[in-house]
Amino acid sequence: MHDDAFPGINGKLPAPEIYYFSGTGNSLAVARDIAERTRGKWISIPLVMNTPSVRTDADAVGVVFPTYHSQLFGIPLIIERFIKQLEDIDRKYLFAVCTCGGHTPFNALPALKNLEKIIVSRGGCLSAEFSIRLPMNSLNYSHVPFPNTDQETMFERCRKQVEDICRTVAVRKRRKFTPAQLLLHFIMTPLYRMLRKVVAEALRKYANEPENTPLTVYELMPLTDNSIYADETCSGCGICTDVCPVQNIQIDDNRPVWRHHCEMCLACVEWCPVQAIHHWCRVEGRSYHHPEVTLSDMMVSACDYQDTAGHITE
């Protein structure tokens, strides 16, 4: 634990609770660092989702998560369910940290704005929003012009950003995106709507659904595990079942079987010790997980998986 606690922690204000969802370990590492520096707690979101509601006495709650499908204003589906189950949301200082691999206005801002809308729909307020750029989990974004920054530079920048986040949270300060970033987001919104049709078609294909399927994008996403498979090098070790945050994988006849409530976090792919698992959106021959996060950090305790009905979308 860091000794350099920030003003307001263990003094004027109580320590926050940091809830996270992570596949590669990026969001776990960020949540853990924020919690240690503010002398708070870091809590895996999947471990609190086995009850109808999430209760906490903390006055400040942070949510740390990766962004998925920015063109859909997407946040991981489990984050939406978590916000819907969080009690007394109108009485808490809420802040969010989005980890992403690209430019903040295009990758983090759409997800955070969607999260804010979900929070507001429940009577709460997203008081502070942040984004941290970290290495991507090997998704095939070769057609998108991402900034070319080496990993050590990103990790060093991340440490500085975490310090800034902690200073903000310690005094419960409000922090929002700049007007210029919001204007760019507004300009890009029509394009995002157009891209949704393209993404929906791709998800339909990977979910193995017919062309006339009535399923929405948000219903198709968990079914895309129909296009994930393990090759002949799989040993049936079960690590994929242990790291899956939503218990979507079981071992049957010494082989992993996906159960169609996938979060698309790629944890099963990135933590496979023999790289036997192949995901439809992962670049072959590449792998990544956060260097300061271990396999044991990623292990998920058994919990009853629940998928609450309904999604709030634009």
Secondary structure, DSSP 8 states (H G I E B T S, - for coil): --S---TTBTTTB---EEEE--SSSHHHHHHHHHHHHHT-EEEEGGGG-SSSSB----SEEEEEEE---GGGT---HHHHHHHHHBTTGGGSEEEEEEEESS-IIIIIHHHHHHHHHHHHHTT--EEEEEEEE----SB--TTS------HHHHHHHHHHHHHHHHHHHHTT--B---HHHHHHHHHHHHHHHHHHHHHHHHHHHHTT--TT----HHHHGGGGGGG-EE-TT-----HHHHH-TT--EEEETTEEEE-S------HHHHT-TT--EE-TTB-TT-----TT--HHHH----------S-----
